[in-house]
Amino acid sequence: MLLFMLLTDARDEFLFDCECKHLAKGTIRNYKAETRFLVEFLELKQVTEVEEVKAHHIRDFMKQKQDSGSSACYVNDILKVCKTWFHYLVDEDYIEERRNPAAKVKNVRQPKTIIETFSVEEMKSLLQFYSGSDYIDTKYGVNSVLFANGIDKPENHDVDIIKDKYGLEKDSYILSLGRIVPEKGLQYLIEAFKNCKTDKKLVIAGGSESNKDYYNQLLELADGDKRIVFTGYVYGQEIQELYSNSYIFACTSFD
């Protein structure tokens, strides 16, 4: 068994093995990013060798990600990468199975989505008394007032701002506009787009103040493909122009 192996060397060997196995480029980029985040965290704790890594170090790393605003889904993805890396080190006899720190760490509990549905009697009540009533009044007996959200009737806008800022023309790009968060699965959209032979651009509009790590991961994943454009936050007429002139709107989500 090889003792006192540096984490940086172990990481380099793991990533090289991934390349030799011809894993998808997007997967390798993801492994590079997540293992780099872990190594940087451990170095701050003066942990630089494989044998020094303990289960509580990985738990602390996951907790830091959660405290910084990362979702449970994203944190569990990070743990999956950690488990893959340390499983490789076990297979290569760099550490013993009983000393595998990642094997002792459990996934973060994800909140369950509870859907409350109407009973048959409630449905009959809705159908019978809906006229002049609304959902809250019918189900809970609470009087309510509707405040309109002020959305205007959609209008088409010519390219103006988006042409000056991003060089976009009508029907020249695929648009994804919304929150930049892990549950949207934008990394898969980027990977799929990079494998497409097209002269159209992929425009990812939106920001991610609460999850900058994920946003930086997407930037790294898209690095080298000049067709991919990140706009950051957009407002007003700029949003209208993006919607009006996109070739396709891509709405991604897996949560």
Buried (B, 14 or more C-beta within 10 A) or exposed (E): EEEEBEBBEBBEBBBEEBEEEEBEEBBBBBBBBBBBBBBEBBEEEEBBBBBBBEBEBBBBBBEBBEEEBBBBBBBBBBBBBBBBBBBBBBEBEBBEEEBBBBEEBEBBEEEEEEEEEEEEEEEEBBEEEEEEBEEEBBBEEEEEEEEEEEEEEEEEBEBEBBBEEBEBEBEBBBBBBBEBBBBBBBBEBBBEBBEEEEEBBBBBBBBBEBBBBBBEBBBBBBEEEEBBBBBEEBEEEBBBBBBBBBEEEBEBEEE
